[in-house]
Amino acid sequence: MNIADAAYAVAHDYPGGAESLAPRVGMSANILRNKVNPNNTTHHLTLAEAVRMSQITGDSRIAEAIAHELGFTLVQTPRVEDCNDAAIVELMGEAWATHGDVGKEICKTLADGRVEEKEVERVDKTIFKHAAVLFGISARLRGMAE
């Protein structure tokens, strides 16, 4: 998802849509709709507004789209109270599952002897998901460090 589409989705997927989100961001619904409309060339969402929208909605798609555009993977830093042995075990299970998902996608991609762009995108998506889980484990361990 590109950045403009992510901003549009964050605003419109919020319960009550742009009409409900706009006052919380400090603008009218009409202005917010214009700012997140990918086809509008006169109104633009500022970085501060994008961050505020993400904070209010709890939706990280704008940040994820920016990271993806720059070739990075976004990893949420865990809260200190979530850093414990049980959380590590849970993440290890998720890491094994996502590792298997990567292998499955690669096998599906190579099965017919041809590699198509859409298949590479699916492999990339599963690799990014797996990497995010691994970085999450690292972040949890860092949170447990004394």
N, C-alpha and C positions, 0 to 999 in steps of 0.2 A: 504494500500500500504506500503510495507517495504521500508526502507531507500535507499537501492541500486536501487530499481525500481523507487523511487521518483527522485533520482539524474539523472537517465537515462532519465526519462520523462521530467524533467526540461530542460535538455540539448537539447533533440531532439524535444520537442514541441515549443521551441523558434523559432520565424520566421527566416527561413533560417537554422534552426537546429544547430548542433554543429559547423558547418563551420562558421556560422555567430557569434555565441556566443564566441567561443574560443579566438579570438583576443581581445575581450573585457575583458576576464578573464586573458589574458596575457599568452596564450599558443597556440600551434598549434592545429588545428582541430583533427589531428590524436591522439595527446596526450589526449585531452579532451575526445574523443570517447573511448579511452582505459580506462581512469580513471572512466568513468561512466558506463562502460560495466560490468554488474553484474557477468559475467563469466570470467573476467580477474583477475588473481591473482597476477600480477606483478606491476600494476599501481594502485594507490589509490588516491582518492580525499581527500585533506586535509580539515580540518574544515574551515580554512580561505577561501579556494577556494569554498567550498559549500556556505558559507555566501555571498561571492562576486557574485556567480552565482544567488543566490536568490535576492540579491539587484538589479542586472542588469536586471533580467527578471521580477521582481515584483512577482515572483512565490514562494509561501510559502510551497509548498509540501514537501520539505526536512525537514523543521522545524516541520511541522505537523506530518510527519512520525516519527521523533525522539520523539516528544511529545507522540504520540500514543504508541510507543514502550515502553515508560516509564510509561504509564498509566495516562498521562495528556491530557488536552484539551488546545489547543492553542487559545488565544484570541488576536486579533489585537488591539493595543492601538490607539484610535482615535486621530486625529490631533485636537489641541485646537480650530481651526476655525470651526470644525465640531460639536462642543459641544454646542448645543442649544436646546431650548424647542421642536422645530419641529423635530429634530433628535431623541429626546427621544420618542415622540409620534409615529414616524415611527418605531422605534425599539420595542415599546410596541405592535404594530400591528403584527410585525414579531414574537414576543414572543408568542402571542396568537396562531398564525398559527403553529409555531413549537411545541407548547404544544399539539395542536390537532393532529399533525403528530405523536407524541409519543403515544398518546392514540390509534390512528388507528393501528399503528404497533403492539402494545401490543394485541389489539383485534384480529388482523389477526393471531398473533402467537398462541393465545389460542383457536382460533375457532375450530380447529380439535381435541382438547384435547391432542395434542402432542406438545412438544417444541423441535425444532431442532436447532443445532448449528448455521446454516445459518440464522435462524429467530432471534436468540439472537444477532447475529452480526448486523442485520438490526435494531433491537431495540436500540442497543448500538449506532449505527451511528446517529439515530434520536435524542437520548438523548444527545449525544455530541453536535449536531447541536443546540439543544434547549439551552443547558448550555452555549454555546458560545454566543448566542444572549443575554442571561441574564447577562453574564459577560461583554458583550459590553455595556449594559445599565449602569452597575455600572461604567465602565471606562468612559463613556460619562459624567455621573454625577460628577465623580471625576475631570474631565476636566473643569467642570463648577464651581467647588468649588472656593470660594474666599479666 
